[in-house]
Amino acid sequence: MKFSTKIFNSHSKADGDFFLEMKKILGFKPKNINIYKKAFLHRSLNKKDLNGNPLNYERLEFLGDAMLGTIISKHLYNEVPDGDEGYLTKMRSKIVSRKHLNELGRDLKLLNLVESRIPKSHFGENIHGNVFEAVIGAIYLDRGYHYCEKFINQRVIEPYVDIEQLEGKVISYKSLVIEWCQKQKKNFHYDVYEDTGNDELKHFAVKLSIEDRIAAKARATSKKKAEEKASKRAYFALQNKIEATQS
C-alpha cells in the first residue's frame, strides 16, 4: 500500500520521538513505524493514500479486534479445559468488554498520540479502546501473530486476567435486571428522552420502571449508557431480592 509521502516518509525529530514512544508501549522495536502512525489517525483528518483510500485507524481497529478475540480465546481454551462453549464465550466477553479496553487504552495514554481535527476533550470514552485495538492490528501487520500474542499477554492477560475474579464480574447490569424481571414475571420498561440541560454535550435521561414504579433514574451522553447506569442503580437497590432468587 502506498502511503502519503507527506505524512509518513519524513525523517524528523517527531518521527524519532514517536518511534521511542511506540517502543515503550509495545515492549519491542517496531519494524515499519508507518503502520503504527496510521493507528493514531482519526477519520476527521480526511486523509487519503495515493490510491484515494482513507487513512485512519478504523480498519486496523477491525483487525485488532479480531486478533484480540482470537488470542484471548486461545488463552481461555488452554487455561479452562473444563469450560464449555457458553462459559468460554462469557469469560471472553468480560475480558474484551468495551469498558475494559477503554481502561487499557487510557492506562497506556494512547489518546496523547491521536491526530485529529476534533478537540480530544470532545471524544467519547470508546476512543481509548478503539485505538488500543488499532495498535494490536498494527502489531499483527508489522510483526505477525507471535508479537501480537506477546503484546496481549503482557498488556492484557498477565496483569488483568484472573479467572476467579472474572467469574464474579458483571458485564451488563441491564441484562441482569431484565433477566430477573422476566424470571419473576415483572413488567418493566425504560423511558429515555433527550435532556441537554446546561451541558455542552447532548445528554439523555432514563427512567427505569418495574411494576409501574420508578426503580431508578440516570443521565449520560448516550441512551445505552443512561440505561446501563439506571440499571446498575436499580440492581443495587434490589440486590437482596435478585440474589435471593439466584441462590
N, C-alpha and C positions, 0 to 999 in steps of 0.2 A: 504494500500500500504506500502511495506517495503522500507524504505529509507536507503541510505548508512550510516552506523554507523559512519564512519569517518567524514562525512560532517555534519551530523545533530544531533548526540547524545552526543557530547562533551559539558561539562558544564564549559565553560571558561569565562574569563572576556569579550572576544569578543562577546559571546552569550548574556551576560548581557547588553553590550553596544547596541547590535542590538535590543534587546527587548525594551530598553528605546527609541531608535530612532524610532522604529515602533509605539510605544505607542504615541509618539509625532506626527507622521504623521497621524495616524489613528484617534486619539482623543478618543481612548478607549484601554483597555488591550487586546492583542491577547491571545487566549487560546492555540492554537497549533502553536508555533513560527516556527516550521519546515516548515509549509506550506508557510509562508512568505519568508523564506530563499530561497525556490525554485523559488519564483517570481523574484529573482535577479540573477539567474544563466544563463549565456549566453551559447548558444549551442557550442561555440568554446571550452569550457572546456571538451566536450565529456564525461560528467559524466553520469553514469547509476545507476539505483537502483539494488537491489539484484535479480530482475527478468529480468534484462537486458533492461529495458525500459529507454528511455532518460530522464535525469534530467535537465530540463531547463524551462524557463518561458513561452514557446510558447503555451502550452496547457492552462495554466492559462490565458494567453492573450486572447485566443479564448473565454474562458468562461466569462472573464471580459467584453469583447466587447459586448457579448450578454446581460449581466446583465445591463450594462450601457445603451444600447439601450432600454431595457425594462423599466427601471426606468425613463429615460428621456421621453419616450413615455407616460407613465402614468401621469407624471407631465404636459405635454402639453395637454393631453386629459382633465385633470381636469381644467387647467388654461384657456384654449381657447375652450369653449363649442361650439362656432360657427365655429370653424375651420374644413374644410373638410379634407379628407384624403391627398390630394395633398399638402395642406398648412401645415399640421402637419408633413408630411414627410420632407418637405423642411426645416422647423424650426429645426427638429431633426438633419438633416444633418449639419446644421450650428453649432449646439451645440457640436456634436461629430466629427466635422471635424478633420482631422489629424493634421492640424496646431494648433487647439485649444488644443487637447490632448497633443501635444508636449509642449505647453506652460505650461499646468498644471503639467506635469511631471518635467519640468525644474524648475518651482517655488518650487516644493517640494524637489528638489535636489536628485531625485531618482537615478540618474546616479552614485552618490557617493557610493552607496551600491552595484552596479552591480559587479559581479565577472566574469572575462573574461580573455582569453589569448590575446585578441586583445587590443591594447592601446586605451583608451577611446577617445583619440583625433581623432581616425580613424572612430568612429561611425558616422553614418548619424543622421540627426535630429530626425528621427522617433523612435529611441531608447527610447526617453523620453516618448512618448505616448504609446509605446508598453509595457513598464514596468508599466506605470500608469494603463493600462488595466489589466496587470497581478496581480497587487496589489488588484484590485477590485475582480478578480477571487478568489484570496486567501481569501479575506474577506468573500465571499459567502461560501466557503468551511469551513472556520473556525467558522463563527458566524451566517451564514444564511442571508436570504433576508432582514430582518429588519435592521441589522447593515450595510449591503451593501447600502441600501437606505439612511440610516443616513449619511454615508460617502459621498455619491454622493450629497446629499442635502447640506452638509457642505462645500465640496470642489469644487463643480461644479455649482449647481443651485443657491444657495443663493448669492455667490459673482459675478457670471458671467452671469446668465440667465436673460436678460431683453427683453421681447417680442418685444417691440417697437424698440429697438436698433437692435435686430436680424433681423427684417423685412427689414432693410436697409443694412444689412451686405452682402458683396459679397463673395460667396463661391469660384467661379471659374471665373476669367476674361476671360479665354479661351472660356468657354461656352457662356459668354455674347457677345464676339466678333464674334464667329461663328454664333450665333443666329441672330445677327444684319446683318451680311453678307448674310445669307440665306434669311432673310426677304427683304433685299434690292437687292437681286439677284446679288450680287457682287462675283466675283471669288476670292478665297483666297487659300493659301497653305503655309504650314510650311516646310522649308528646314532645316533639322537637320543633323549635322555632328560632328564627334568626334574632339575635339580641346584640346589636352593635354597641349600644350604650355609649360611653365616652372612650372606648378603646380604639386604638389606631387600627388594629386588625379586626376583621369581622369575627364575631363570636356567635356561638349557638348555645341556647339554653335547653335543658331537657327536664321533664318531669317523668319519673317512673312511678306508675300507679299499679298497685296489686290489690285485687278485690275492690276496685274503685276508691282506694285510699292512697294518697301520695306517700310512697315509701322513701323517696329520695329526690333531690334536685341537684343539678350541676351545670356548670358553664365551661366551654372550651372552644378552641379555634376550629373545630370540625364537629360534625354531627356524631361521627364514630367515637371521637374522644369524649364528647359530652355524655354519650350513652354509657361508655365504659366507666367513666368517673362516677356517674349516678349509680350504676350497678354495683360498683365497689362499696359505695356508702350504704346502699341497701343491704349488701351481703353482710357487712359487719353489724348492721342494725338487727339483722335476722340470723346471725351466725349460729346462735344456740339452737334455733329451730331447724336450720338447714343441716347442721352437723348431727342433730338427733335423728334425722331421717336417713342419714348416710351410714350410721353405725349399725 
